[in-house]
Amino acid sequence: MAIVKQTVDRLDNLEESFTPVLLQLGAMHSYKANFSADNFSVFLESLLFTWDSVLMDKMTPECTVAWRTVFSYIMAKLHQGYITGHS
């Protein structure tokens, strides 16, 4: 969850200030045994399910779109780093 907080804290300057961290973290996952790139999409859906379960009626359609955007960005950069780490 620290990655989510750090991403949100840097929304105004993600590419410069935090994307390198996400890419490096993704690359680190490329060396984990039994870890697949498919795990990123599963984790994305798990995060959204958890957020929806906790926030319940506060998880409006707009809120869902916003969090999906943040989580998708994180997972895309992790996946990019993962692929680069496999190269």
N, C-alpha and C positions, 0 to 999 in steps of 0.2 A: 504494500500500500504506500510505501514511501515514494516509489516511482510515480504513482498517481499524484500524490501531493506535490512532488517536485515539478512534475509536468504542469499542473495547474498553476503553481506559483510562477512559472516562466512562460505563460501563454503569450505574452506580448513579444517574446524574443526567443521562441523555441528553437528555430533552426540554428542560431548561433550559440545559444547558451546551454541547450540541453540535448539536442539531437546527437552529438558525439557520445554522450553518456549512454543513450539508448542503443546506439549502434555497437558500442563496445560490449554492453550487456548481452545483446543478441549474439555477438560473436562468441562470447564466453559459453553460451548455450550450445554452440556447435560442437563443443568438445565433451558434452555430457553424454554418457552412455544411455541408450534407449530414449533419447529426446528427439522428437520429430518436428519438422516445421509445422505440421498439422496442429501441434499443441497450442500454437499461438491463437488460432481461430477458436479452439475449444476454450481457452482461457478468456478470450474476449466475451464469448457467450456466457461463461460462468460469472464474470464480473457484472455483466448487465443483469443477469438473473439475481445475483446477490443484492445489487443496488435496488432493484425493483422490490425484492423481498423486504428489505430494510426500510426503504422510503415509502412503500405502499402508495397511499393516495397522493403523496407529495411528488411521486414520479409521474408527472404529467407527460403528454406526448412531446412537448417542447424540451422538457428535462431529459427524456429518453434520447432524443436526437442529439442534444448537447453532450451527454455522457458517451453515447456511441461514437461521436466524433472524436472525443478525447481518447477513449480506449482504442479506437481504430488507429489513430495516429501512433499511439504507443506501440501497438502490436505490429504495425507496418514497419516502423523503424527497428524494432527488435528482430523482425523477420529479415529485413534487409541486412542487418548486421550478422544474423545467423548464416544467411546465404554467402555473404562475403567471407565469413570465417571458414566456410567449407571449401572456398576456392583455393 
